[in-house]
Amino acid sequence: MRLFLCGDVMTGRGIDQALPHSVNPVLYEPYVRDAREYVALAEKAHGPIPRPLNFDYIWGDALEELDRAGVDFRIVNFETALTSAQTPWADKGIHYRTHPQNVDCLSAARIDACALANNHVLDWGYDGLSETLQTLDAAGIAHSGAGNDAEQAIKPAVLGTSANSRVLLFSFGSTTSGIPEDWKATSISPGVSLLDDLSKETAARVCDEMRAHEQAGDLIIASIHWGGNWGYEIPREQIVFAHHLIEQGVAIVHGHSSHHVKAIEVFQGRLVVYGCGDFLTDYEGISGYEMFRGNLALMYLVELDSSSGELITARLVPMQMRRFRLERASPSDSKWLCNLLNQLGKRFGTSARSHDDDSLTVEWL
């Protein structure tokens, strides 16, 4: 089983304004009031952006890499509301949305499933969430982590058929990533699949909920939006939580929220990515936290044993956003990422090996 995983895909704000269909550019941020300012920042940093963009433009070199890898399923954390709703969630500093017709960005990259339990999917309220879900459904893109009630929010995105090995993608969020507590879906209100905490008790309950949807031969991915935006430290509670999920049969723990790449672990033969980093964003030209190199992204191309869920190989392709388009990272940037993963992986017994094409492979004890 071959999979593509990545971190945050954010096609709102500046990217939305450069696409064929754009929402009202008015923003409600403390410092930026017009989404077109993010286009201007990106152009100042790297040069003119051709507008309107084709839907496949933003994926750039990643599309060729995906075709070459021949993955079975393509999975992203989609952190943007697909809506034209005009009312933002009150008392929230940043609001992401893109025009519903820009869902073709996901279709252009043949994305199979989106994790939605994150801190931007309800940026435009319940109406925005409802339109997001309807738009993904109409495009034939599976999703998990948000819904019109708690039962719908916990349901997995089911990839594949019973005739072959299925992948069940479950999406969960943690308040540690900035998800408001009142976004939690309940039996009577829409929202996200929000974890009560990262305790062993919550992990056990979550595992029971996932197993309720499982059939023999299924591979389970737990996609979790957790932790802050910056910093390499991984709290012990995240590690214990991830280990418990793996011990209960989860094949991959797909962590995200950090704006930069974090450590990788292989626990009992199963993959744990504690922070994938950003993937598609409109952050070009924004200063601050340069030491973390949040402008560098990774494609996680993962091969699993379909019968056991154990990791066979993990190939990482370094990328970088320029003019709202993903490009292969330079050899020096790829080496920097390799060194970083080696440093971060020491405590977990993992390392990265660099190859002539500047891709990386994960190695583990």
N, C-alpha and C positions, 0 to 999 in steps of 0.2 A: 504494500500500500504506500503510495507516494503522495505527499501533501505539501502544499505551500501555505505557510503561516506568516503573518507580519503583524506589526503593531498598529498604531493609530492611523486610520485613513480619514482625513478631514478635508472634505471638498467644499466647505463653506467659505464664507467671507470673501477673501481675495480670489480664490480659485473659482468660486461661483460667479463672480463678476466677469471673469475672463471666458467663461463657458457660453455656449449658444443661448442658454436660457438663464436669466438672472433674476433673483428676488430683489425687493427694495433694498438698496445698499445701506439704509440707515442702521446704525449700530447703537447699542446702549452700554458701551464700555466706558470706563473712567477717562480714557485718554483719546481713543479713536472713535469717531462718530460716523464714519463713512467707510464701508468695506473696500472702496476703490483705493483707499490709502495703502492697503496691503499690496495691491498690484504695483503701485508706484514704488514702494519700498523694494519689492523684488526686482523691478526693472532697474532701480538705482544700483542694486547690488551686482546684478549679473547681465543686464542688457535687456533690449526690447522683448516683449512677450507678444507673439502673433495672436491677434484676436479677430473673431471668436476662435477659441481652441476646438480642435476635433476632440471627440470624447476619448479616443485612445492616446491622445498627445500626452496627458499627464503621467501615464504609465511608462512612457519612453522605452528605455533599454530593458526594463523589467519584463516586457511582453516577450521579447526574444528569449530571455532567460527561462521564462515559464514554458514556452514551447519546447525549448531544448530539454528541459527537465522532464517533460512528459508526465506531469503530476496528475493524479486522479481527481483531486479536489483542491479548490482554492478558497482559503478562509482568511477573513480580515476582521479586525475590530473596527467597525464603522462608527465613527464618532461625530456624526453630523445628522441633524434632522432633515428629512426630505419633505419640505413643506413650504407653502407660501403664507403660512399663518403670520399675522402681524403683531401678536401680543406675546412679548417675551416673558419668561418665568421671572416673577418679581424677586428682587433682592439677590440677583445672581449677576456676577460681574461680566461674564463672557457668554455670548450666545452664538452658536453655530447653526446655520441652516443653508441649504442649497435648494434650488428649484426642483420640484418633483421630476420634471422631464430630464434633469441631469442624472437620473438613475442610470442612464445609458453609459455613464462613466464606469459603473460597476459591470454592466453587461459587456462593454468593450473589452474588459480584462477577463471576461468569463468567470467572474467571482461566483462561487457556489453558495457561500453562506457568510452571514455577518453576525458577529457578536454585538449585542446592543446594550448590555448592562454596563453603561458607562455614564460619565458625568456631563454629557451633552445631548443625549437622545431626547430629553424632555425640555430642552432649552426654550422651546416655543409652545410649552404647555401641553395639555392633554389633546387638544386639537392637532397640534404638530405631531405628537406621537402617533395618533390615529392615522394621519395622512402618511406618515413614514411607513407604518406597517402595511397599509393598503398599497402603497407604491411598490414596496419590495415584493409583495405577493403578486401584484399584476406583472412584475418583471420576471417572476419565476425564481427569485433569489430567496433561499431559505434563511431563516433568522431565529435567534434565541436570545433570551435575556430581558425582553420587554413585551408587554402585552396589555390587553384591556382589563385583565385581572391577574391574580397571582398564579392561577392554574395555567393560563396562557403564557405568562412570563417564564415559567420554569420549563416549559416544553422544549425539547431539543430540536435543533435543525437536523433532519434526518437526510443523510447523503448516501446514495446507493440503494440497492434493493435487497430483499430477503434472499434472493437467489445467490448473492455474493456477500462479502463482508461489508456491513454497513458501518458508517461513521456517525456517531451521535455527538453533535456539538451542543454543549450546555454553556450558558453564559451567566456569570455572576458578578456582582459589583460589591465593593466595600466602601464604607464611608471614609476610609483612609485615603481614597482617591479624590475626595471632594464631592461625592454624590450626596445630595441632601437627603436626610432621613425621611422626609415626607415624599420622596420619589418612590418609596417602596410600594410595590403592587400588593394589593390586599384582595380579599374575596369580593369586595364591592368597589374597588377603585383601580384605575390603570396605574402602571408604573413599571419599575424594573425589578429584576430578581436580586434583591439586596440581602446580603448576608448580615445576620444579627451581629456577628463578630467573627474572629478567626480562631475560635476555641475548638478543642477536639470534639466537643459536643455538637457544635454547629457542623463540623466536618462530617461527623457520623450521620447527622440528619440529612445533609446534602447528598451523601452517598446513597442513602435509602431512597431519596427522591429520584436520583438518576437511575438507580437499578430498577425502579418501577417501570421505566420505559425501555429497559434493555431486553434484547432477544439474544439467544445463543449466537456467538460469533461476532457480536457488535464490538467495535472499538469506541471508547468514550474519550472525548476531549473536554476538559474543564477549562474554559476561558475565563480568566478572572481579572477584573480591573481593580487594582489595589496599589496603595502606596502613593507617595508624593511625586512631584514632577522631577525633582533633582536630587541627586545623591546616589552613591553606589551601595550604601549599607542596606542589607536585607534583614528585616526584623526576624527574630527567632520565631515569632508566631506565624509568619508566612512560611518559613521552612517546615515547621511542624505540621501546619495545615496541608501543605503540598505533599508531604510524606504520607500523611494519613490517607489522602485521596489516592495516591499511588498504591498504598497497601490494600486499599479496597477495590483495586482493579482499574483505576483510571489509566489510560495509556499515555496521555500528554496533559501536563498542566501548562497552559498557555497564558502567561502573565503579561500584563501591560498597564500603562498609565504613565510611567517615567518617560520623559522627553528624550531619553538617550538609552543606549544599550546597557543592560545589566548582566549579571552572571548567569551561566547555564550550569545545570546539574543533570547528571544521569543517575537516578536513584532506583535501585532494584531493576536496572535495565530499562527504565522508562524516562522519558525526557521531561525535564522541568525547565522552562524559560521564565525567569523571575521578572524580566522586563524586556520586551521586544524593542522598545524605543519607538519614536515616531516613524512613519513611513511616508505618507503623502500629506503635506501641510502647506500653509501659506506663510511660513515663518521666515522666509528669506529676507535678509536685511534687518531683522530685529536683533538688537544687541542684548547682551547679558548672558551669563553662564557659559561663556565660550569654552571654558576649560572642559566641559562635558561633551563637546562636539555633537550637540543634538542635531546638527545638520547632516550627520552621517546616519544612514539607515541600513538595515540588513534584511535580505530575503532569507527566510528559513525554509529550505527545501529538505524535507524530512522523509526518510524511508523507514517504514515499520514492518515487522513481521505480522502479517494479517491474522495469524492464528493466536499469537501471544500478546501482541501489542508492544513487544520490546523493540527498542531502537536498533536499527541496522546501520544507518548512516544519517548524518546531518550535515548538509552542505550549506554554507552561508555565503551570500553574494553581497558585497558592500555596494551601496548606492548613495547618491546624493541628489537633492533637489536643486535644479538650476532653471530659472525662468519657468517655474511651475511644472518642471518635467524631470522625471527620474533618469539619471545618467549613472553609468558605472563610475564608482569612486576611483580616484587616482591610485597608483601603486603605493605612494607614501601614505595615503589615508587608509588604504587597506592594511598596510603594515601596522599602522597605529591601532586599528581595531583589533588586529591579531594580538598585539602586545597587551592591549587592555583586557581581552578575554582570557589571556594566559594569567594575568595578574589577578583578575577577579575569580578565576576558576580554581585557584590553588586550594582554597578551603573546601571545595567540592570535589577535588580530584579530576577536574576537567581541564582541557587545554585546547588551543586552536592551532592547526597547521596551515601554513600558507602555501598556495600553489602558483604555478607559472602564470595562470590566467587571473591572478589576484583574488580568486575565491578562497574560502577557508573551509576546513572540515573540522568537526568537533571530535576530539579524542577523549577517552575516559578510562579510568582504572577498572 
